[in-house]
């Protein structure tokens, strides 16, 4: 299951993989109710198995939701207000994660490669030949950080252009990454090394390696990277 929340509108998108008819549920987090359920199976032709929505991100400024599907190898752009699929972008690889930078209106989808989209139109802008398993954005530093499990590294990209600024070696099998924009710090869990690496997002340096319990896997990032604040209820921007 994956979830994304738009703090400005209080709208949340929850991906469910529990049933054959996989769904995207739209919630009003202020009113604590489900406002829409989107059946995910329609119109998709999986390369293997059933359609499998596996990652989601919201751009509140453009009113777009980006849902990746691992089995169909697709990136789906939805209208956040009516759930309609506006655009479907085919990928030549299985996407693992997605993040939106509201400052530059860029979307980054990571997997076997990295695809950068225009958040307003969903149009592909660039494909970057690096792999990735997790992605986080430091909007203040205008940096995109991608954890590369196979490479044992974090790739740091320019958020506007997608250019690779630096590649930093971390511990074994980095699987998740979280960013604290207030301190310009990123925290990377290294599953094989039983460590967490703390990085300076501006300078791209490893500041500290912290030993933790066996096989750290998950992490969390700041839920709102768009500059919006939580409003009193569900509303159009």
Backbone bond lengths (Angstrom), bond angles and torsions (degrees), N, CA, C in turn:
res aa  C-N    CA-C-N  psi(-1)  N-CA   C-N-CA  omega(-1)  CA-C   N-CA-C  phi
1 X - - - 1.462 - - 1.526 109.02 -
2 X 1.331 116.39 144.21 1.456 122.01 176.32 1.519 108.01 -135.26
3 X 1.327 116.82 153.94 1.464 120.91 -178.51 1.523 109.46 -143.98
4 X 1.337 115.90 144.89 1.459 122.11 173.31 1.517 107.90 -135.45
5 X 1.332 116.78 142.06 1.464 122.42 -177.05 1.520 109.32 -126.14
6 X 1.337 116.01 134.68 1.455 120.95 171.78 1.522 107.18 -98.22
7 X 1.332 116.75 110.90 1.457 121.06 -174.14 1.524 112.81 -64.96
8 X 1.331 118.09 -28.62 1.463 120.70 -176.87 1.521 112.24 -69.82
9 X 1.320 116.75 -37.16 1.470 120.65 -175.46 1.514 113.26 -105.61
10 X 1.325 117.33 -13.61 1.458 119.89 -176.21 1.509 113.17 72.41
11 X 1.320 116.40 21.37 1.463 120.55 -179.01 1.529 109.52 -99.94
12 X 1.333 115.89 133.43 1.462 121.70 -179.22 1.519 109.54 -122.04
13 X 1.327 115.79 143.59 1.464 122.86 176.18 1.521 107.67 -117.00
14 X 1.331 115.67 122.05 1.460 122.08 -175.93 1.525 108.76 -117.41
15 X 1.331 116.86 125.79 1.457 121.88 178.19 1.517 109.41 -94.29
16 X 1.321 116.23 133.95 1.464 121.25 179.67 1.514 109.47 -121.09
17 X 1.339 115.62 133.21 1.457 121.76 177.11 1.519 110.63 -121.36
18 X 1.313 116.30 24.51 1.468 120.21 -172.39 1.519 113.32 -84.58
19 X 1.332 118.55 -17.98 1.455 121.15 -174.69 1.518 110.51 -128.91
20 X 1.322 116.43 169.49 1.463 120.66 177.30 1.528 110.64 -63.65
21 X 1.337 116.20 -36.10 1.462 120.81 176.85 1.523 108.13 -94.03
22 X 1.313 116.06 84.29 1.454 120.16 -175.03 1.525 110.12 -68.86
23 X 1.326 115.54 148.00 1.452 120.53 -169.62 1.519 111.92 -131.22
24 X 1.339 113.47 157.84 1.453 122.08 165.94 1.522 105.68 -116.36
25 X 1.321 116.44 116.48 1.462 121.28 -179.75 1.523 109.06 -99.22
26 X 1.331 116.22 134.33 1.453 122.03 179.00 1.528 107.64 -107.46
27 X 1.348 115.83 124.15 1.456 120.92 -175.46 1.523 111.43 -117.54
28 X 1.324 115.61 145.97 1.453 122.62 166.93 1.526 105.49 -93.58
29 X 1.332 117.46 106.50 1.462 119.80 -174.58 1.519 112.51 -73.71
30 X 1.339 117.52 -20.66 1.456 120.37 177.99 1.527 110.27 -80.14
31 X 1.347 115.74 -47.70 1.467 120.16 178.61 1.514 113.54 -81.33
32 X 1.337 116.62 -8.53 1.471 122.95 178.54 1.524 111.57 56.30
33 X 1.330 115.52 54.47 1.453 120.22 179.62 1.524 109.91 -146.48
34 X 1.331 115.07 155.66 1.457 121.73 174.46 1.528 107.88 -84.83
35 X 1.316 116.81 124.04 1.463 119.96 -177.93 1.524 112.15 -100.52
36 X 1.343 116.70 -18.36 1.460 119.30 -179.67 1.525 109.54 -163.21
37 X 1.324 115.60 145.81 1.456 121.26 172.94 1.524 107.80 -125.37
38 X 1.332 116.00 122.82 1.456 121.63 -177.48 1.520 108.47 -105.73
39 X 1.332 116.60 117.38 1.462 120.61 175.80 1.522 108.31 -73.10
40 X 1.332 116.58 126.55 1.451 120.01 -169.45 1.519 113.95 -90.32
41 X 1.321 119.16 -14.59 1.465 121.01 -172.46 1.526 113.77 -73.08
42 X 1.338 117.44 -22.46 1.452 118.49 -171.67 1.517 112.71 -68.19
43 X 1.353 114.12 134.42 1.453 120.34 170.09 1.506 116.08 76.49
44 X 1.333 117.47 -0.52 1.448 119.14 -177.72 1.521 110.60 -104.03
45 X 1.305 117.69 142.03 1.460 122.35 179.27 1.531 108.31 -118.53
46 X 1.331 117.07 94.36 1.458 119.52 -176.13 1.514 112.44 -66.44
47 X 1.346 115.41 146.89 1.453 120.11 176.01 1.521 110.56 -77.60
48 X 1.322 116.92 -24.52 1.459 121.70 176.08 1.520 108.84 -156.12
49 X 1.334 117.09 129.96 1.457 120.05 178.80 1.513 112.99 69.92
50 X 1.331 115.31 -156.56 1.455 121.89 -178.44 1.524 110.52 -87.92
51 X 1.332 117.42 161.04 1.459 119.29 171.69 1.525 109.50 -53.80
52 X 1.309 116.97 142.71 1.456 120.25 -173.30 1.517 111.06 -140.86
53 X 1.347 118.56 83.17 1.466 120.60 176.13 1.528 109.21 -63.58
54 X 1.327 117.40 125.12 1.456 118.78 -171.95 1.516 115.82 -127.11
55 X 1.336 118.20 -10.33 1.461 119.62 178.36 1.519 108.68 -152.84
56 X 1.343 116.48 150.74 1.463 120.93 -176.40 1.519 109.86 -148.29
57 X 1.336 115.78 144.40 1.461 122.35 174.98 1.523 107.96 -146.24
58 X 1.327 116.24 152.60 1.458 122.33 -177.08 1.525 109.91 -120.62
59 X 1.331 115.60 138.73 1.460 121.36 168.82 1.517 106.61 -114.27
60 X 1.327 116.83 98.92 1.457 120.86 -176.95 1.506 113.48 -64.91
61 X 1.318 117.79 -27.94 1.465 119.88 -177.41 1.520 112.09 -68.99
62 X 1.321 116.83 -38.26 1.463 119.90 179.51 1.524 112.13 -94.84
63 X 1.347 116.88 -9.10 1.461 119.81 -177.24 1.509 113.01 70.62
64 X 1.323 116.64 31.38 1.458 121.31 -177.42 1.530 110.58 -115.97
65 X 1.346 114.03 146.09 1.456 121.72 175.32 1.524 107.41 -120.84
66 X 1.321 116.54 136.39 1.460 121.68 -176.81 1.523 108.74 -116.12
67 X 1.341 115.15 116.71 1.461 121.77 -178.06 1.521 108.62 -118.66
68 X 1.321 116.56 123.82 1.459 120.07 176.80 1.520 109.37 -95.44
69 X 1.324 116.01 149.64 1.458 121.88 179.42 1.524 108.36 -126.45
70 X 1.333 116.04 117.06 1.461 121.07 -173.72 1.523 112.34 -67.55
71 X 1.322 117.64 -39.74 1.463 120.17 -174.69 1.522 113.53 -79.80
72 X 1.308 117.42 -34.00 1.460 119.54 179.15 1.523 111.67 -87.56
73 X 1.341 116.57 -12.00 1.454 119.84 -177.64 1.507 111.66 62.10
74 X 1.336 116.68 42.65 1.461 120.29 -175.62 1.523 111.45 -126.46
75 X 1.334 113.46 156.29 1.456 122.65 173.71 1.522 105.80 -118.37
76 X 1.318 116.67 118.20 1.459 122.09 -171.85 1.517 110.63 -110.08
77 X 1.327 116.31 126.99 1.456 122.42 -178.93 1.528 108.43 -102.28
78 X 1.329 116.80 118.99 1.461 122.20 -176.86 1.525 110.66 -113.03
79 X 1.325 115.09 150.45 1.462 121.23 168.79 1.530 107.39 -77.03
80 X 1.325 117.95 123.20 1.456 119.85 -173.61 1.527 112.98 -70.14
81 X 1.351 117.45 -12.85 1.457 119.23 -177.44 1.517 113.30 -96.71
82 X 1.323 118.49 -30.65 1.472 118.15 -179.99 1.527 112.88 -121.92
83 X 1.331 117.40 -2.77 1.459 120.86 176.49 1.516 114.87 76.20
84 X 1.312 117.89 5.20 1.455 120.65 -177.73 1.518 111.04 -72.66
85 X 1.343 116.61 138.15 1.461 121.01 175.98 1.528 108.56 -76.04
86 X 1.327 116.33 116.29 1.454 121.87 -177.73 1.518 112.42 -90.16
87 X 1.330 114.16 -30.42 1.461 118.21 -176.76 1.522 108.91 -159.19
88 X 1.312 115.64 146.88 1.461 120.94 176.55 1.524 107.84 -129.83
89 X 1.321 115.82 121.83 1.457 122.00 -177.96 1.521 108.12 -107.67
90 X 1.321 117.05 124.52 1.459 121.29 179.39 1.521 109.97 -81.67
91 X 1.334 115.53 138.59 1.460 121.18 176.17 1.523 108.49 -116.04
92 X 1.316 116.26 149.45 1.454 120.35 179.60 1.524 111.71 -88.16
93 X 1.324 115.78 7.85 1.462 121.91 -178.21 1.527 108.04 -143.36
94 X 1.318 116.51 167.38 1.458 121.03 179.49 1.528 109.84 -86.58
95 X 1.324 118.35 117.40 1.467 120.42 -177.97 1.530 111.65 -72.20
96 X 1.332 115.51 143.68 1.461 121.44 -179.51 1.520 113.56 -107.35
97 X 1.334 117.12 -34.68 1.463 119.92 -173.39 1.520 109.31 -157.34
98 X 1.342 115.30 162.70 1.460 120.95 -178.86 1.526 109.18 -146.80
99 X 1.338 116.08 145.27 1.462 121.50 176.19 1.515 108.98 -147.23
100 X 1.340 115.57 151.40 1.466 122.33 -179.23 1.518 109.58 -117.56
101 X 1.323 116.43 134.92 1.453 121.66 169.79 1.518 108.05 -103.72
102 X 1.329 116.51 106.27 1.459 120.97 -177.67 1.515 113.38 -67.81
103 X 1.329 117.64 -23.73 1.466 120.57 -178.70 1.525 111.75 -70.60
104 X 1.327 117.03 -38.84 1.471 120.69 -177.46 1.524 112.78 -104.79
105 X 1.352 116.48 -2.93 1.469 121.47 -177.10 1.525 111.06 57.37
106 X 1.324 114.97 45.86 1.457 121.60 178.82 1.527 110.23 -120.93
107 X 1.337 115.10 143.57 1.462 121.95 176.76 1.523 107.48 -117.31
108 X 1.331 115.74 135.72 1.459 120.45 -179.44 1.524 108.99 -120.89
109 X 1.337 115.62 120.51 1.462 122.81 178.75 1.518 107.24 -112.43
110 X 1.338 116.66 126.38 1.460 120.00 -175.30 1.519 110.65 -116.44
111 X 1.320 114.96 149.41 1.460 123.53 179.28 1.512 107.40 -178.09
112 X 1.334 116.53 -126.81 1.453 120.05 174.76 1.510 112.35 -65.35
113 X 1.324 116.11 -25.60 1.458 123.99 173.31 1.523 106.94 -141.36
114 X 1.337 116.71 177.70 1.465 121.56 176.49 1.519 108.52 -115.27
115 X 1.332 116.20 126.95 1.466 121.63 176.46 1.521 108.91 -111.07
116 X 1.323 116.32 133.13 1.460 122.20 176.69 1.519 108.98 -108.63
117 X 1.349 116.79 127.66 1.458 122.56 179.59 1.516 110.91 -115.36
118 X 1.327 115.52 159.20 1.458 122.49 167.76 1.526 107.15 -80.21
119 X 1.331 117.50 120.85 1.464 120.69 -175.68 1.524 112.48 -66.43
120 X 1.305 118.13 -24.56 1.466 120.73 -177.17 1.516 112.47 -80.62
121 X 1.331 116.88 -35.36 1.466 120.16 -176.03 1.522 113.81 -113.21
122 X 1.326 116.57 -18.74 1.458 120.24 -174.97 1.507 113.47 80.22
123 X 1.322 118.14 5.24 1.460 121.59 -178.03 1.523 110.77 -73.83
124 X 1.339 117.84 135.60 1.466 120.57 175.28 1.522 110.53 -65.11
125 X 1.335 116.48 134.54 1.460 121.49 179.80 1.511 112.79 -110.11
126 X 1.340 115.52 -32.92 1.460 118.21 -174.75 1.520 109.97 -164.08
127 X 1.325 116.28 146.59 1.459 121.76 171.50 1.522 107.69 -118.87
128 X 1.339 114.95 130.32 1.463 121.34 -173.15 1.524 108.12 -113.33
129 X 1.326 118.80 125.80 1.464 121.99 -171.81 1.529 113.92 -80.33
130 X 1.323 116.80 59.43 1.467 121.65 173.98 1.531 107.55 -134.00
131 X 1.320 116.16 152.48 1.455 120.40 177.38 1.512 110.63 -91.33
132 X 1.339 115.74 163.71 1.455 119.30 179.60 1.513 111.90 -164.09
133 X 1.325 115.45 149.46 1.460 121.76 179.28 1.520 112.40 -117.98
134 X 1.323 117.62 -21.81 1.467 121.98 178.87 1.515 107.97 -151.06
135 X 1.337 115.73 155.26 1.465 120.28 -177.08 1.518 109.53 -144.20
136 X 1.326 116.31 142.37 1.461 122.70 174.36 1.514 108.12 -144.02
137 X 1.320 115.89 156.70 1.466 120.73 -174.87 1.518 110.27 -125.93
138 X 1.330 116.02 134.80 1.458 122.40 169.35 1.522 106.36 -105.67
139 X 1.328 115.99 97.02 1.460 120.46 -174.84 1.523 111.67 -65.86
140 X 1.321 117.43 -32.97 1.463 120.07 -179.84 1.522 111.55 -66.82
141 X 1.316 116.05 -38.42 1.464 120.32 179.77 1.519 112.15 -88.47
142 X 1.351 117.18 -5.32 1.472 122.72 -177.37 1.521 111.06 56.64
143 X 1.347 114.76 44.84 1.453 120.74 -178.96 1.525 111.18 -126.60
144 X 1.333 115.29 143.46 1.459 123.26 173.70 1.518 106.85 -112.18
145 X 1.335 116.56 129.23 1.456 120.75 -178.02 1.519 109.58 -115.35
146 X 1.316 115.97 126.51 1.464 121.77 -174.61 1.519 109.18 -122.68
147 X 1.338 115.90 121.09 1.457 121.50 177.43 1.524 108.88 -83.18
148 X 1.334 115.81 123.25 1.458 122.59 -178.40 1.524 108.34 -109.50
149 X 1.333 116.18 100.77 1.458 122.40 -176.18 1.523 111.58 -58.81
150 X 1.315 116.10 -51.45 1.453 120.53 -176.61 1.516 113.47 -66.19
151 X 1.311 117.24 -31.80 1.460 120.86 -177.23 1.510 114.02 -91.25
152 X 1.357 117.29 -8.44 1.451 120.45 -178.38 1.511 113.10 61.11
153 X 1.337 116.51 36.91 1.457 120.16 -172.92 1.525 111.19 -145.36
154 X 1.326 114.80 167.56 1.456 122.59 170.50 1.524 107.54 -117.48
155 X 1.332 116.01 123.49 1.464 121.59 175.90 1.523 108.33 -91.62
156 X 1.312 116.88 130.60 1.464 122.17 179.30 1.522 108.11 -110.26
157 X 1.349 115.41 121.71 1.466 121.43 -177.25 1.518 110.76 -112.88
158 X 1.332 115.85 154.66 1.456 121.43 168.87 1.518 107.90 -74.85
159 X 1.344 117.12 126.88 1.460 120.52 -173.09 1.520 113.27 -68.17
160 X 1.304 118.61 -25.52 1.459 120.87 -178.37 1.524 112.52 -84.10
161 X 1.330 116.62 -42.68 1.467 120.39 -173.62 1.522 113.79 -101.73
162 X 1.336 116.86 -23.18 1.458 120.68 -175.19 1.513 113.00 83.21
163 X 1.323 117.98 3.04 1.462 121.50 -179.97 1.522 110.23 -67.62
164 X 1.330 116.71 142.35 1.461 121.35 177.72 1.528 108.52 -75.91
165 X 1.328 116.03 118.02 1.462 121.33 -179.81 1.522 110.86 -87.02
166 X 1.340 115.59 -41.96 1.462 119.92 -177.64 1.512 109.45 -162.81
167 X 1.329 116.22 150.93 1.455 122.45 170.87 1.520 107.62 -119.99
168 X 1.331 116.02 124.99 1.459 121.96 -172.98 1.524 109.55 -116.14
169 X 1.298 118.06 125.81 1.454 121.53 175.31 1.517 110.97 -73.06
170 X 1.329 116.41 135.44 1.462 121.64 177.65 1.537 107.78 -126.06
171 X 1.331 117.94 -151.14 1.457 120.64 179.41 1.516 112.08 -79.02
172 X 1.334 116.18 -176.06 1.446 121.25 -178.38 1.510 113.46 -72.06
173 X 1.331 117.05 132.46 1.470 124.75 174.98 1.526 113.74 55.37
174 X 1.343 118.53 63.14 1.470 119.82 174.14 1.523 110.74 -65.36
175 X 1.333 116.52 127.06 1.461 120.56 -172.63 1.521 114.65 -120.42
176 X 1.324 117.64 -19.25 1.463 119.98 -178.45 1.516 108.71 -147.11
177 X 1.336 115.73 155.08 1.462 120.38 -178.03 1.520 109.52 -147.15
178 X 1.315 116.05 140.06 1.464 122.39 178.57 1.517 108.69 -134.26
179 X 1.345 116.04 146.56 1.465 121.38 -176.85 1.520 110.08 -121.66
180 X 1.330 115.72 135.50 1.468 122.18 168.92 1.523 106.72 -108.45
181 X 1.322 116.53 104.62 1.456 120.21 -175.64 1.517 112.44 -69.74
182 X 1.341 118.49 -26.04 1.454 120.92 -179.52 1.525 111.51 -63.14
183 X 1.328 115.94 -37.89 1.459 120.11 -177.47 1.525 113.45 -105.49
184 X 1.333 117.46 -1.22 1.471 122.60 -176.56 1.523 110.98 56.97
185 X 1.321 114.46 45.79 1.456 120.65 179.85 1.527 110.10 -122.21
186 X 1.333 115.55 142.90 1.461 121.59 173.58 1.523 108.09 -120.74
187 X 1.325 115.43 144.75 1.456 121.46 -179.24 1.529 108.12 -122.46
188 X 1.329 115.28 124.05 1.457 121.98 -174.47 1.528 108.97 -117.81
189 X 1.345 116.80 126.01 1.461 119.57 175.91 1.522 109.48 -87.51
190 X 1.326 115.41 128.84 1.462 122.57 -179.55 1.521 108.51 -108.06
191 X 1.323 115.67 99.80 1.456 120.97 -170.33 1.528 112.65 -62.99
192 X 1.321 117.47 -42.80 1.461 120.47 -177.16 1.522 112.53 -77.52
193 X 1.327 116.64 -25.39 1.460 119.84 -177.16 1.509 114.81 -95.06
194 X 1.356 116.91 -6.13 1.469 121.24 -177.90 1.531 111.51 56.24
195 X 1.326 115.09 41.77 1.459 120.33 -178.64 1.520 110.75 -138.62
196 X 1.339 114.65 166.22 1.464 123.05 169.31 1.520 107.41 -123.27
197 X 1.323 116.66 126.86 1.464 121.73 177.96 1.522 109.00 -96.66
198 X 1.331 116.68 131.80 1.461 121.83 175.24 1.522 108.84 -103.23
199 X 1.333 116.63 123.34 1.463 122.47 -176.27 1.518 110.88 -114.64
200 X 1.308 116.30 150.13 1.456 124.03 167.43 1.531 106.70 -86.05
201 X 1.340 117.45 114.87 1.467 119.63 -174.89 1.520 112.76 -70.52
202 X 1.323 118.24 -24.68 1.462 120.70 -179.84 1.528 111.16 -82.38
203 X 1.329 116.55 -46.01 1.453 119.93 -178.14 1.514 113.63 -87.98
204 X 1.355 116.54 -19.36 1.456 120.47 179.12 1.512 113.80 73.50
205 X 1.323 117.93 27.71 1.456 121.41 -179.12 1.528 110.91 -106.82
206 X 1.324 116.48 148.00 1.461 121.10 171.16 1.521 107.36 -79.54
207 X 1.324 116.62 118.47 1.459 121.55 -177.01 1.524 112.69 -91.52
208 X 1.334 114.64 -30.38 1.465 117.82 -175.87 1.518 109.59 -162.30
209 X 1.313 116.93 146.51 1.460 122.57 172.92 1.519 108.02 -119.14
210 X 1.327 115.22 123.83 1.466 121.57 -171.84 1.525 109.21 -112.86
211 X 1.323 117.47 125.93 1.459 121.68 176.44 1.532 109.42 -76.55
212 X 1.342 115.59 134.08 1.460 120.93 -179.10 1.523 109.03 -133.41
213 X 1.337 116.20 -171.27 1.461 120.57 -179.81 1.529 110.79 -67.31
214 X 1.308 115.85 169.38 1.465 121.11 -173.59 1.519 112.79 -60.84
215 X 1.315 115.30 136.58 1.463 124.86 171.85 1.523 113.73 51.98
216 X 1.349 118.97 60.20 1.471 119.84 175.34 1.518 110.14 -62.53
217 X 1.307 116.83 135.57 1.460 119.56 -172.02 1.517 113.27 -125.07
218 X 1.324 118.30 -45.65 1.458 120.58 -170.54 1.508 112.69 -101.30
219 X 1.325 113.48 171.27 1.450 121.02 176.70 1.509 108.78 -164.45
220 X 1.325 116.29 176.11 1.458 120.36 178.42 1.505 107.21 -143.18
221 X 1.318 114.88 151.83 1.451 119.46 178.58 1.509 108.75 -123.60
222 X 1.333 115.71 171.17 1.449 119.13 178.84 1.525 109.59 -59.11
223 X 1.356 118.05 127.41 1.456 119.92 -174.72 1.512 113.92 -68.34
224 X 1.353 117.47 -24.84 1.459 119.10 -177.89 1.517 109.41 -120.66
225 X 1.326 117.12 109.01 1.455 121.01 178.50 1.524 110.88 -112.92
226 X 1.311 117.40 15.83 1.457 120.13 -174.19 1.520 113.07 -101.68
227 X 1.331 117.79 -8.31 1.448 120.06 -177.44 1.516 113.56 91.71
228 X 1.312 118.16 -4.81 1.455 121.65 177.68 1.528 110.47 -77.22
229 X 1.321 116.18 154.62 1.452 121.50 171.03 1.525 108.67 -111.99
230 X 1.332 114.25 158.19 1.464 118.13 -179.47 1.523 110.13 -66.17
231 X 1.321 116.41 130.77 1.444 122.31 177.53 1.519 111.17 -92.24
232 X 1.336 118.28 178.18 1.448 120.92 -177.10 1.514 113.91 -74.70
233 X 1.316 119.07 -15.16 1.463 119.42 -178.50 1.510 111.99 -174.91
234 X 1.313 115.56 -169.98 1.460 121.90 -176.68 1.527 108.56 -77.84
235 X 1.302 116.16 120.86 1.469 119.10 -179.01 1.510 109.65 -157.31
236 X 1.303 115.87 157.26 1.453 119.97 173.26 1.529 109.51 -76.14
237 X 1.368 116.86 141.40 1.464 119.25 178.41 1.521 111.46 -67.61
